[in-house]
Amino acid sequence: MILKRISYFLHWLLEKLQNLKRGRPKNTLLDTVKLSIFGLKIEIARQLPADSPHELTVVVPRAEFRNQLSNNDFKKTNAEVLLNSITIAHSPRFEPRNP
Protein backbone atom coordinates (compact mmCIF):
# COMPACT_ATOMS: atom_id res chain seq x y z
CA MET A 1 0.00 0.00 0.00
CA ILE A 2 2.78 2.43 0.91
CA LEU A 3 4.77 1.53 -2.20
CA LYS A 4 1.70 2.21 -4.33
CA ARG A 5 1.29 5.68 -2.77
CA ILE A 6 4.97 6.43 -3.29
CA SER A 7 4.62 5.35 -6.91
CA TYR A 8 1.61 7.68 -7.40
CA PHE A 9 3.48 10.54 -5.76
CA LEU A 10 6.57 10.05 -7.94
CA HIS A 11 4.38 9.87 -11.06
CA TRP A 12 2.63 13.11 -10.03
CA LEU A 13 5.97 14.80 -9.32
CA LEU A 14 7.38 13.71 -12.69
CA GLU A 15 4.33 15.16 -14.46
CA LYS A 16 4.76 18.49 -12.63
CA LEU A 17 8.45 18.67 -13.53
CA GLN A 18 7.71 17.91 -17.19
CA ASN A 19 5.09 20.67 -17.26
CA LEU A 20 7.60 23.14 -15.80
CA LYS A 21 10.22 22.08 -18.33
CA ARG A 22 7.82 22.47 -21.27
CA GLY A 23 6.46 25.74 -19.99
CA ARG A 24 2.92 26.84 -20.58
CA PRO A 25 1.89 29.97 -22.42
CA LYS A 26 0.82 32.78 -20.12
CA ASN A 27 -2.83 33.62 -19.54
CA THR A 28 -4.06 30.06 -19.91
CA LEU A 29 -6.11 27.83 -17.65
CA LEU A 30 -5.39 24.14 -17.15
CA ASP A 31 -8.33 21.97 -16.06
CA THR A 32 -7.43 18.44 -14.99
CA VAL A 33 -9.48 15.54 -13.66
CA LYS A 34 -8.10 12.16 -12.61
CA LEU A 35 -10.84 9.85 -11.40
CA SER A 36 -10.21 6.32 -10.18
CA ILE A 37 -13.10 4.21 -8.86
CA PHE A 38 -12.91 0.42 -8.41
CA GLY A 39 -10.31 -0.02 -11.15
CA LEU A 40 -11.96 2.35 -13.63
CA LYS A 41 -9.58 5.20 -14.48
CA ILE A 42 -10.64 8.37 -16.30
CA GLU A 43 -8.28 11.26 -17.03
CA ILE A 44 -9.06 14.57 -18.72
CA ALA A 45 -6.80 17.60 -19.16
CA ARG A 46 -7.66 20.73 -21.14
CA GLN A 47 -5.70 23.92 -21.58
CA LEU A 48 -7.67 26.97 -22.70
CA PRO A 49 -7.14 30.73 -22.92
CA ALA A 50 -8.00 32.59 -19.71
CA ASP A 51 -10.40 34.95 -21.48
CA SER A 52 -12.91 32.14 -22.21
CA PRO A 53 -14.29 30.89 -18.87
CA HIS A 54 -15.18 27.20 -18.70
CA GLU A 55 -16.67 24.91 -16.10
CA LEU A 56 -15.42 21.42 -15.35
CA THR A 57 -18.01 19.21 -13.66
CA VAL A 58 -17.67 15.64 -12.37
CA VAL A 59 -20.79 13.78 -11.25
CA VAL A 60 -20.73 10.29 -9.75
CA PRO A 61 -24.30 9.63 -8.59
CA ARG A 62 -23.77 6.01 -7.58
CA ALA A 63 -20.67 3.93 -6.96
CA GLU A 64 -21.24 0.77 -4.98
CA PHE A 65 -19.18 -2.30 -4.09
CA ARG A 66 -20.91 -5.42 -2.77
CA ASN A 67 -19.04 -8.39 -1.37
CA GLN A 68 -21.08 -11.39 -0.24
CA LEU A 69 -19.72 -14.44 1.53
CA SER A 70 -21.11 -17.87 0.77
CA ASN A 71 -23.06 -19.46 3.63
CA ASN A 72 -21.27 -22.83 3.41
CA ASP A 73 -17.70 -21.75 2.79
CA PHE A 74 -16.18 -18.52 4.08
CA LYS A 75 -13.46 -18.58 1.42
CA LYS A 76 -15.86 -18.23 -1.51
CA THR A 77 -17.03 -14.69 -2.14
CA ASN A 78 -19.30 -13.06 -4.65
CA ALA A 79 -18.17 -9.52 -5.56
CA GLU A 80 -20.18 -7.00 -7.53
CA VAL A 81 -19.29 -3.43 -8.61
CA LEU A 82 -22.03 -0.99 -9.63
CA LEU A 83 -21.12 2.26 -11.38
CA ASN A 84 -24.05 4.27 -12.64
CA SER A 85 -23.97 7.22 -15.05
CA ILE A 86 -20.54 8.74 -14.39
CA THR A 87 -20.50 12.13 -16.11
CA ILE A 88 -17.60 14.49 -16.79
CA ALA A 89 -18.56 17.71 -18.56
CA HIS A 90 -16.28 20.50 -19.74
CA SER A 91 -18.40 23.34 -21.05
CA PRO A 92 -18.25 27.10 -21.58
CA ARG A 93 -19.70 29.26 -18.84
CA PHE A 94 -22.13 31.88 -20.10
CA GLU A 95 -23.08 35.03 -18.28
CA PRO A 96 -26.78 35.22 -17.38
CA ARG A 97 -28.87 37.37 -19.69
CA ASN A 98 -30.81 40.28 -18.22
CA PRO A 99 -34.54 40.21 -19.07
C-alpha positions as MATLAB code, in Angstrom:
seq = 'MILKRISYFLHWLLEKLQNLKRGRPKNTLLDTVKLSIFGLKIEIARQLPADSPHELTVVVPRAEFRNQLSNNDFKKTNAEVLLNSITIAHSPRFEPRNP';
ca = [
       0.000    0.000    0.000;
       2.782    2.425    0.911;
       4.770    1.527   -2.205;
       1.703    2.208   -4.330;
       1.290    5.676   -2.765;
       4.968    6.428   -3.285;
       4.621    5.345   -6.914;
       1.606    7.675   -7.396;
       3.483   10.540   -5.761;
       6.568   10.050   -7.941;
       4.383    9.866  -11.059;
       2.631   13.106  -10.032;
       5.970   14.804   -9.315;
       7.379   13.713  -12.693;
       4.327   15.164  -14.465;
       4.757   18.487  -12.631;
       8.452   18.666  -13.533;
       7.708   17.905  -17.191;
       5.089   20.672  -17.256;
       7.597   23.135  -15.795;
      10.218   22.079  -18.328;
       7.821   22.474  -21.267;
       6.461   25.736  -19.986;
       2.925   26.840  -20.583;
       1.894   29.969  -22.422;
       0.821   32.784  -20.121;
      -2.835   33.618  -19.539;
      -4.059   30.058  -19.911;
      -6.114   27.832  -17.653;
      -5.391   24.144  -17.148;
      -8.327   21.974  -16.058;
      -7.425   18.444  -14.993;
      -9.479   15.540  -13.657;
      -8.101   12.164  -12.610;
     -10.839    9.853  -11.395;
     -10.212    6.316  -10.177;
     -13.098    4.209   -8.862;
     -12.914    0.424   -8.413;
     -10.307   -0.016  -11.148;
     -11.957    2.354  -13.630;
      -9.579    5.205  -14.485;
     -10.644    8.366  -16.304;
      -8.283   11.259  -17.028;
      -9.058   14.567  -18.724;
      -6.800   17.599  -19.156;
      -7.665   20.726  -21.141;
      -5.702   23.920  -21.581;
      -7.665   26.974  -22.700;
      -7.136   30.734  -22.922;
      -8.001   32.588  -19.712;
     -10.402   34.945  -21.483;
     -12.909   32.137  -22.209;
     -14.288   30.886  -18.866;
     -15.178   27.203  -18.698;
     -16.667   24.907  -16.104;
     -15.425   21.420  -15.351;
     -18.010   19.212  -13.655;
     -17.666   15.643  -12.365;
     -20.795   13.780  -11.250;
     -20.728   10.285   -9.751;
     -24.304    9.634   -8.586;
     -23.770    6.009   -7.580;
     -20.668    3.927   -6.965;
     -21.241    0.765   -4.980;
     -19.183   -2.305   -4.088;
     -20.910   -5.418   -2.768;
     -19.036   -8.390   -1.366;
     -21.082  -11.392   -0.236;
     -19.717  -14.445    1.528;
     -21.110  -17.873    0.773;
     -23.065  -19.458    3.635;
     -21.272  -22.831    3.411;
     -17.696  -21.747    2.787;
     -16.179  -18.516    4.081;
     -13.460  -18.579    1.424;
     -15.857  -18.232   -1.508;
     -17.029  -14.690   -2.139;
     -19.299  -13.060   -4.652;
     -18.167   -9.521   -5.561;
     -20.176   -6.997   -7.530;
     -19.290   -3.433   -8.609;
     -22.029   -0.988   -9.626;
     -21.116    2.261  -11.380;
     -24.050    4.273  -12.638;
     -23.965    7.225  -15.046;
     -20.538    8.743  -14.388;
     -20.497   12.129  -16.107;
     -17.602   14.492  -16.788;
     -18.557   17.711  -18.557;
     -16.279   20.498  -19.735;
     -18.399   23.343  -21.049;
     -18.251   27.105  -21.579;
     -19.704   29.264  -18.843;
     -22.128   31.877  -20.095;
     -23.084   35.031  -18.275;
     -26.784   35.220  -17.383;
     -28.874   37.373  -19.687;
     -30.809   40.282  -18.223;
     -34.535   40.208  -19.066;
];
